[in-house]
Structure formats: structure tokens, C-alpha cells
Amino acid sequence: MFREPLLREPMPDDNNSVVIEDLVKRFGDFVAVDRINLEIRKGEVFGFLGPNGAGKSTTIRMLCGLLTPSSGRARVAGFDVGREPESVRQNIGYMSQKFSLYNDLKVIENIRLFAGLYSVPSNQRRERIEWTLEMANLKGQENQITATLPGGWKQRLALGCAVLHKPPVIFLDEPTSGVDPISRRQFWDLIHHMAEEGVTVFVTTHYMEEAEYCNRLALIFRGEIVALGTPSELKRKSMKGELLLVECEPLGNAVEVLQSAPGVIDAAVFGNALHLVVRDAATAIPRLRSYLSDRSLTVRSIEKIPPTLEDVFVSLTTARDSGKESKA
């Protein structure tokens, strides 16, 4: 699976661990990834956010040297993913959304196996194995069968195995899918600790709350980058209007009525209320009260609220061409 790295110098990369230039992946006539451009700095936690089928996993597979780009280029840890995939694979850690360790092996056996696959030098293996057990909080559990571990422990073990060889770049493809909230937060604490030590972490997720933990985000939709920036920047700059929280009854009738109301850009149900994107909140609020009352809808409250990343993503994606087919 893994071979010794090619004996050649990596390409100079300044302060960036990942550089992507007009990256495209086609499957026949279908464009899964469409001219992506990104630069990701060393020690950055970079989030790749989008719905299932947006092109996240296809992009990661190209950046890991597992899938050849159709056009464009990308450099990871200084190596070209198209020309030097073996060197790329030796200089990254990768953790897939599906648990990829061997459930029938003991914890220690999985760690030793991956130490061999990643060619960890023999004089460093003992130290790295101890570090992995400590990091994953599995000291004393070395002989436990991996299948019997709780989900959060499995994820920490998988992360430890992915970084046994001290790679400068780690790719995490939806790593906390199916993990409970407490374990998910502990996992993110580990990610930030590694970033503080200079490791670049590229993580895909469709959990909007997780995206808040990233230094910067790229929002991908149907294979295209639709926004790029810090979580705060995206919430401040990417909304096509202002956001209102509307509590009214009956909710189903209200959302249908408001989608065609004057000055309303978008309306969607959020829990027991509605989120409306309007051009100007100050003028919209009194008009919407009258508009809803005139149509026999009971209004409990209307107030301006700050947008969440989910609001930003919904606003941006609904503005795209809805006639395009979704990308895998």
C-alpha cells in the first residue's frame, strides 16, 4: 500500500502546505470538481464544508494522491499530486469517514500495523506507539479488541494511526460522523492541539457547528467553491440581505405565504420558527407583521438575528443555478 518516498526534493511551498490551482475532476461528461483554487497555510485548521455529494471527498482523494486530476494541479507538502502521488502519500495522514482500522485486531496490533505501513523508523516506533496510546487515551487498553471500543475511542485511535509518522498535513474526511457530541468536541481538541504544533489539518464536514472550530472555511456546492473566509467573515459578508427570526402560527402556511412576500429574499423553517432573509430588516419587520395578520396568521414575534453558518450556506446555495445536477 505505502512505499518509501521518492528520492527527490519537494517543490518549494513558502508558507502554504496545500496549493490548489484550477483543479478539475471529470467522470465522463460529469464534472465532479470544477476549477477549485485554494491556498492553505501551515498550521491552519481548514474546513471544507458542503452537503453530501458536493465534491468534498473527490477533492480529498485527489489531494491525497489517490485520484488523478483531469486538469489543473495541486501541491501537498511540496509535492505535485499528479506527478508525485507516492511522495504525497508518504507525507500526509489520512482518515476516512468510514472507520478504516481492523476491528478484529487488538488496539496495539492496529497501531503496530500502521507504524509498519507508514515506515516509521524502528528506533522511533516505541516512542510513537506510546504517544498514540497517550493521545487516544487508550493506556491500559492495548489488548482490547478494537471492535469493542466506543465510537469516540475508535476515532481517536484512527487519528493516532493516521499521524504515527508525524506528517506535516492531515486530511480528515468527515471524521466525526456518527460520534456523540462530547466525543466530537474531544476529537476537535486533539485537532487544535496538532495545529498548534504546526500540522496543517484539512477537514471535511457537513456539521455546521463543527465548521465554527476551523480557522478558515471553503463552502463547496456542486463542485464549485461558493465562498471562502473565516467563519466570522462568511457570516458577516456572505448573506444576501439581513436575517429575521419569525415566530408565528400556523408555521406551514406562514412559510408558503412569506416566500412570495414583498422584500423577502428567502424563507425557511428552523425548528419551531422561520428564518427570513430580507433586504432591510428595519423596514421589513412592520410590513411583515401587517402582511401576516392580513392573511389570518398569528404573529408572536419578529426580530433581527445574526446569521449562522447554516443560514449563510442556505443563502449562497439557493442563489446558485438550481437546474444543475448534484455532484458526487
C-alpha positions in Angstrom: 0.0 0.0 0.0 2.6 2.5 1.1 6.2 2.7 -0.3 9.3 4.6 0.6 9.1 8.2 -0.6 10.6 9.1 -3.9 14.2 10.3 -3.6 13.7 13.9 -4.8 13.3 17.3 -3.2 9.8 18.6 -2.7 8.8 21.7 -4.6 9.2 25.0 -2.6 5.9 26.0 -1.0 6.7 29.1 1.2 4.1 29.2 4.0 1.5 27.1 2.3 1.0 23.4 2.9 -1.6 22.9 0.2 -1.8 24.9 -3.0 -4.6 24.1 -5.5 -4.8 25.7 -9.0 -7.8 25.3 -11.3 -8.3 21.7 -10.1 -10.9 19.7 -12.1 -12.1 16.2 -11.9 -14.4 14.7 -14.6 -16.1 11.4 -14.8 -17.0 11.2 -18.5 -19.2 14.2 -19.2 -19.9 14.7 -15.5 -17.8 17.4 -13.7 -17.4 16.5 -10.1 -14.9 19.2 -9.1 -14.9 22.4 -11.1 -11.8 24.7 -11.2 -11.1 24.8 -7.5 -8.4 27.3 -6.3 -7.2 27.3 -2.7 -4.1 28.1 -0.6 -3.9 26.5 2.9 -1.3 27.8 5.3 1.0 25.7 7.5 -0.6 25.0 10.9 -4.1 26.0 9.7 -7.3 24.1 10.5 -9.1 24.4 7.2 -12.7 23.3 6.8 -14.2 22.1 3.6 -17.9 22.5 4.1 -20.8 21.2 2.0 -23.7 18.8 1.7 -23.3 15.2 0.7 -22.4 14.9 -3.0 -20.9 18.4 -3.2 -17.5 17.2 -4.3 -15.7 17.1 -0.9 -14.5 13.5 -0.9 -13.5 13.7 -4.6 -11.3 16.7 -3.9 -9.7 15.0 -0.9 -8.9 11.8 -2.9 -7.1 14.0 -5.5 -5.2 15.8 -2.8 -4.1 12.5 -1.2 -2.8 11.2 -4.5 -5.5 8.6 -4.7 -7.3 10.0 -7.7 -5.6 11.7 -10.8 -7.0 15.2 -11.6 -8.5 15.7 -15.0 -6.8 19.1 -15.3 -5.2 21.8 -13.1 -2.7 21.0 -10.4 -2.2 20.7 -6.7 0.8 20.6 -4.4 0.6 19.0 -1.0 3.5 19.2 1.4 5.5 20.5 -1.6 4.7 17.5 -3.9 2.7 17.5 -7.0 -0.4 15.2 -6.6 -0.4 14.3 -10.3 3.3 13.6 -10.8 4.4 12.5 -7.3 1.4 10.7 -5.7 3.7 8.3 -3.8 5.6 11.1 -2.1 2.3 12.8 -1.3 1.0 9.7 0.4 4.2 9.4 2.5 3.9 13.0 3.7 0.3 13.1 4.7 -2.0 11.5 7.2 -5.5 10.4 6.0 -8.6 9.5 8.0 -11.7 8.5 6.1 -15.3 9.0 7.2 -15.7 5.2 7.4 -13.7 3.6 10.2 -10.7 2.0 8.4 -8.9 0.1 11.1 -9.1 -3.6 11.6 -11.9 -4.4 14.1 -10.7 -7.9 14.8 -7.2 -6.8 15.8 -6.2 -5.6 19.3 -5.6 -1.9 19.8 -1.8 -2.4 19.9 -1.9 -4.6 16.8 -3.6 -1.9 14.8 -1.0 0.7 15.9 1.9 -1.6 15.1 0.5 -2.4 11.7 0.1 1.2 10.7 3.6 2.0 12.1 4.9 -0.5 9.5 2.7 0.7 6.7 3.9 4.3 7.2 7.6 3.1 7.5 8.1 4.6 10.9 11.8 4.1 11.7 12.4 1.2 14.1 14.3 3.4 16.5 11.2 5.7 16.8 8.4 3.1 16.9 8.3 2.6 20.6 8.0 6.3 21.2 5.4 6.9 18.6 3.3 3.9 19.8 3.4 5.3 23.3 2.4 8.7 22.0 -0.6 7.3 20.1 -1.8 5.4 23.2 -1.4 8.5 25.3 -3.1 10.8 22.8 -6.0 8.4 22.2 -6.4 7.9 26.0 -6.0 4.2 25.5 -3.3 3.5 28.0 -4.2 0.2 29.7 -6.5 -0.8 26.8 -3.7 -2.0 24.5 -5.0 -5.6 24.4 -8.7 -4.7 23.9 -10.2 -5.9 20.6 -10.8 -2.8 18.5 -14.4 -3.7 17.7 -15.3 -3.4 21.4 -14.2 0.2 21.7 -16.8 3.0 22.0 -17.2 5.1 18.8 -15.3 8.2 20.2 -12.3 6.0 21.2 -12.2 4.4 17.8 -12.0 7.8 16.2 -9.1 8.8 18.4 -7.3 5.6 17.7 -7.8 6.1 14.0 -6.4 9.6 14.2 -3.4 8.4 16.1 -2.7 5.7 13.5 -3.0 8.4 10.8 -0.3 10.6 12.3 2.1 8.0 13.6 4.7 9.1 11.1 4.4 12.8 12.0 3.1 14.0 8.7 3.0 17.8 8.1 -0.5 17.6 6.6 -3.6 15.6 7.8 -6.7 15.0 5.7 -9.8 14.2 7.8 -12.9 13.2 5.7 -15.9 13.7 7.9 -14.1 12.2 10.8 -16.8 12.6 13.5 -19.7 11.2 11.5 -21.8 9.1 13.9 -19.9 10.2 17.0 -21.6 11.6 20.1 -21.3 15.4 20.8 -18.9 15.0 23.8 -16.5 12.7 21.9 -16.8 15.1 18.9 -15.6 18.0 21.0 -12.7 16.0 22.4 -11.7 15.0 18.9 -11.6 18.7 17.9 -9.5 19.5 20.9 -6.9 17.0 19.6 -7.1 18.6 16.1 -6.3 22.0 17.5 -3.5 20.7 19.6 -1.8 19.3 16.5 -2.4 22.5 14.6 -0.6 24.4 17.4 2.4 22.2 16.8 2.5 23.3 13.1 0.5 20.5 11.5 -1.9 21.5 8.7 -5.4 20.0 9.1 -7.7 19.8 6.2 -11.1 18.6 7.4 -14.4 18.0 5.5 -17.7 18.2 7.4 -21.4 18.7 6.9 -21.9 19.6 10.5 -22.3 23.4 10.5 -21.4 23.7 14.2 -18.1 22.0 13.6 -17.2 24.5 10.9 -17.0 27.1 13.7 -13.9 25.4 15.0 -11.9 26.0 11.8 -9.6 28.9 11.1 -11.0 29.3 7.6 -13.6 27.6 5.5 -14.4 26.9 1.9 -18.1 26.3 1.1 -18.4 23.9 -1.8 -21.6 23.3 -3.7 -22.0 21.2 -6.9 -18.2 21.0 -7.3 -17.6 24.8 -7.1 -16.3 27.0 -4.3 -19.1 29.4 -3.5 -17.4 31.2 -0.5 -14.1 31.4 1.3 -13.1 33.0 4.6 -13.1 32.7 8.4 -16.5 31.8 10.0 -16.9 35.4 11.1 -16.2 36.8 7.7 -18.6 34.4 6.0 -21.4 35.3 8.4 -20.7 39.0 8.0 -20.2 39.3 4.3 -21.9 36.4 2.5 -25.5 36.8 3.4 -27.5 38.4 0.6 -29.5 40.6 3.0 -30.4 40.6 6.7 -31.8 37.8 8.8 -35.1 37.8 10.7 -36.4 35.2 13.2 -40.2 34.9 12.8 -42.4 33.1 15.3 -45.9 32.7 14.0 -48.8 30.2 13.6 -49.6 28.0 11.7 -45.9 27.5 10.6 -46.6 25.6 7.4 -48.9 28.2 5.9 -46.6 31.0 7.0 -43.6 29.8 5.1 -45.6 29.4 1.9 -47.0 32.9 2.3 -43.7 34.5 3.2 -41.8 33.0 0.3 -43.7 35.3 -2.1 -43.9 38.3 0.3 -42.5 41.7 -0.9 -38.9 42.3 0.2 -38.3 38.7 1.3 -35.4 37.0 -0.4 -35.7 33.6 1.2 -37.8 31.9 3.9 -37.1 28.6 5.6 -38.3 26.6 8.6 -35.8 26.5 11.5 -37.2 24.4 14.4 -40.4 26.0 15.6 -39.8 29.3 13.8 -38.8 30.7 10.5 -35.7 32.4 9.2 -36.2 35.1 6.6 -33.6 36.8 4.5 -34.8 40.3 3.8 -33.2 43.3 2.1 -33.7 45.7 5.0 -34.7 44.5 8.5 -35.9 47.9 9.8 -38.5 48.4 7.1 -39.4 44.7 6.7 -40.4 44.0 10.3 -43.6 46.3 10.5 -44.6 45.4 6.9 -44.3 41.7 7.6 -46.4 42.0 10.8 -49.2 43.6 8.7 -48.7 41.2 5.8 -49.1 38.1 8.1 -52.0 39.5 10.1 -53.9 40.3 6.9 -53.7 36.7 6.0 -55.0 35.4 9.3 -51.6 34.3 10.6 -50.8 34.8 14.3 -47.5 36.6 14.8 -45.8 36.1 18.2 -42.5 37.8 17.4 -40.3 39.1 14.6 -36.7 40.1 15.4 -33.4 40.6 13.6 -30.8 37.9 14.5 -27.1 37.3 13.5 -26.8 34.6 10.8 -25.4 31.1 11.5 -23.1 29.3 9.0 -26.1 27.2 8.1 -28.0 30.4 7.2 -25.0 31.6 5.1 -24.8 28.2 3.3 -28.5 28.1 2.5 -28.4 31.7 1.3 -25.5 31.0 -1.0 -26.6 27.7 -2.4 -30.2 28.8 -3.1 -28.7 31.6 -5.2 -26.9 29.1 -7.4 -28.4 27.6 -10.5 -30.9 25.1 -9.2 -31.0 23.3 -12.6 -27.5 21.8 -12.2 -27.2 18.2 -11.3 -25.7 17.5 -7.9 -22.1 16.3 -8.0 -20.7 13.2 -6.3 
